[in-house]
Amino acid sequence: MKTMRVAQVRRPKEPLEIVERPIPEPGSGSVRIRVQACGICHSDAVTKEGIFPDIQYPRVPGHEVAGVIDAVGPGPSRWQVGQHVGVGWNGGYCGQCDHCRRGDFFACVTGQVTGITYDGGYAEYMIAPASAVALMPADLSPADAAPLMCAGLTTFNALRNSGAGPGDVVAVLGLGGLGHLGVQYAAKMGFRTVGIARGKDKEPLARKLGASTYIDSQAGDPAAKLLELGGAKVILATVTAGDAMTAVVGGLAVNGTMLVVGAAPTMEVSPLWLLGGRRSVKGWYSGTSIDSQDTLAFSAQNGVKSMNETFPLERVNEAYDRMMSGKARFRVVLTIG
């Protein structure tokens, strides 16, 4: 029996352990992927720490997967052995529930999440539902592609659905794992891109990524600075600090929208401010497999690239701790195949 290495969480809060398992066979409606790279995301703590309800352990985390289809399950399928593909947070959908029938596949009642409800990409092989698979440009390296399956997808998909048009002021709050990609996407989409972060030292990075304006949130009122530019049509909030979001929301233009993609526990906003300018604050779910596919294609065509630190699978605990420490510049990727 052929075996593979996986990094699994045996029990919540325990270190990841590398074990040998039999290589699984794909069933009907699924494919087997030979994993070449898998990003480590802060959301992997959901599995590692047992935060998500009803996780079945042991579980293999990882929802920023890049690899090659190795086998296709029985029955009709659009997928073929040898195709370069990715799998993201959305672990597939049923296509039959009311949400799916309305086209809201992200809200499918099955609630499948890669690396949470089934084993993910911290492994040499994984099984994925066909509906979770995104085609990857062959000229995009697996290590470059992996973080785009979550951090890239989330920022790209939020911005392209934001209602902003070329020339509109779009501010990206935070220049970390999400924000450094968000600035690149905003600039490549033709927005008047503003980077907002703490400290003057972040300005060279923001401009290198494509921001035409930089606002140091520690040097004054960032909302007032945005209003000097005419107000932001969109603020993409990538940080996880509610006070930082609160500090910039006042910089929205009339009909402006703050798109929240960072999981801050709370933030404050004046209802009168929203009412008086028809402004809004909106959360944005990352996306489904076709959104991932669009993200990969756009990134390859326009030179959007994640800044990564790479680790081999056997150093998975070191890699996980590096990402969770917040010190990584800016994403951490396991190189596997």
C-alpha positions, 0 to 999 in steps of 0.5 A: 500500500502506497503511503503519504506524509501528512501534518495533522492535528491529533487533538486541539491545541497539540503541536502538528505531527507528521505521520504516514497515511495511505494515499486516498482514492477519490470518489465520485465527484472528487479529485486527488491532488498531489500537493506541491505547496500549501500556504499557512493562514491565520485561519488555520488556528481554527483547526489547530486550536479547535475553535470551529465546532464539530471538527473531526480529529485527527485533521489535516489543516490547510486551505491555500493549496496548489498542486496537480491533479493526480487522479479523478473519481469515477463518473463524468468530470471536467477535470483531467489528470495533470492539470495544475489546480488550487483549492481555497477556503470554500471546500465545495458546494452541493448545487441543490440547496436554496442558496446554491440555486440562487447562485450564492454558492459560498453560503451552501448549507453543507458548509464545507471548508478545506482543512476543517470539515475535511483534510486539507493541504498540509499533506503530499496528497489530498482529496477535494470535491470537484466544485472546490477546484480552480484551474491554475495558470501553468506558468504560475509557480505553486509557492507563488499561487498558494497564498493567492487561494485565500489572501489573494482571493479575499482581497481581489474578489472584494475589490472587484465587487466593491463598486469602485471604478478606475480613478476612484479613491480606494484605500487599503488599511493595513500592509500585512498578509492581506494588505500587501496584496490588496494594494497591488490589486487596487493599483492594477485595477486602475484605482487611485490607490491609498495605502494606510498603515502605522509608521512612516517606515511603511511608505516605501513598501506601500509605494513599491506595491503601487500606492500613489498616496501613503497615509501614516495613521500615527502622524495624524487623523487618517480619516481627515487625510482621506477627506482631503483627497475627496473621500474614499469610494472604498476602504478595504479594511484588512487589519484585525484591530477594530480601533484602526477600522474605527479611525478611518471609517470617517474618511468615506466619501458620499456613497462610500463603502468600507469592505471588512475582510479582517476579522476584528472583534468589534469596531465603532461607527456612527449611524448618523455618519452612515445615514447622512452620506448613504455610506455603508460598512460591509463584510466580504466572504472570500469566494468560491472556486471560480473566484479563485480561478479568476484571482490566479489568472488576474495575478499571473497576467498583471504581475501581482505577487505574494511576498512569501517565506517558505518552509519544507513540510517537516518544519511545519510547526516552525512555519505555523508559529512564524505565521501566527507570530505576525513576524512573517513578511508576509505569508508563509508557504509549505513547499511539499512536492 
